[in-house]
């Protein structure tokens, strides 16, 4: 997790630092629905590289936003899900969805 002294003073900047990348937001969107495996996430996020997905997931896990669960199976199965902190972002993404929908409707009616 990022220490408090390393976080920006502005709360909006803190949020952007934690989830502000295009890929992190889309990963969160997917994880709001259910737990996902790495390959499922990669296939659902057209254009994301394996490295970017790995780095994003590691960063979000370190920040406490997601949980990585490794099942003791052969071959090993790993799933990613939202932590309680990640779940607390649900209203933020819901607002973004509403805004995006309204914007698309507005822009198509002109």
RAQUIFEN-V683409 format. One record per residue. N is the residue number from 1. PSI is psi as a letter, one per 40 degrees, with the letter a starting at -180 (999 if undefined). Layout:
BEGIN
N&PSI ; N&PSI
END
This chain:
BEGIN
1&i ; 2&h ; 3&i ; 4&d ; 5&d ; 6&e ; 7&i ; 8&i ; 9&d ; 10&h ; 11&d ; 12&d ; 13&d ; 14&d ; 15&d ; 16&d ; 17&d ; 18&d ; 19&e ; 20&e ; 21&i ; 22&d ; 23&d ; 24&d ; 25&d ; 26&d ; 27&d ; 28&d ; 29&d ; 30&d ; 31&e ; 32&d ; 33&d ; 34&i ; 35&i ; 36&i ; 37&i ; 38&d ; 39&d ; 40&d ; 41&d ; 42&d ; 43&d ; 44&e ; 45&g ; 46&h ; 47&e ; 48&h ; 49&i ; 50&d ; 51&d ; 52&d ; 53&d ; 54&d ; 55&d ; 56&d ; 57&d ; 58&d ; 59&d ; 60&d ; 61&d ; 62&d ; 63&e ; 64&e ; 65&d ; 66&i ; 67&h ; 68&h ; 69&h ; 70&h ; 71&h ; 72&g ; 73&i ; 74&h ; 75&i ; 76&i ; 77&h ; 78&h ; 79&i ; 80&h ; 81&i ; 82&i ; 83&i ; 84&d ; 85&d ; 86&d ; 87&d ; 88&e ; 89&e ; 90&d ; 91&d ; 92&d ; 93&d ; 94&d ; 95&d ; 96&d ; 97&d ; 98&d ; 99&d ; 100&d ; 101&d ; 102&d ; 103&d ; 104&d ; 105&d ; 106&d ; 107&d ; 108&e ; 109&e ; 110&999
END
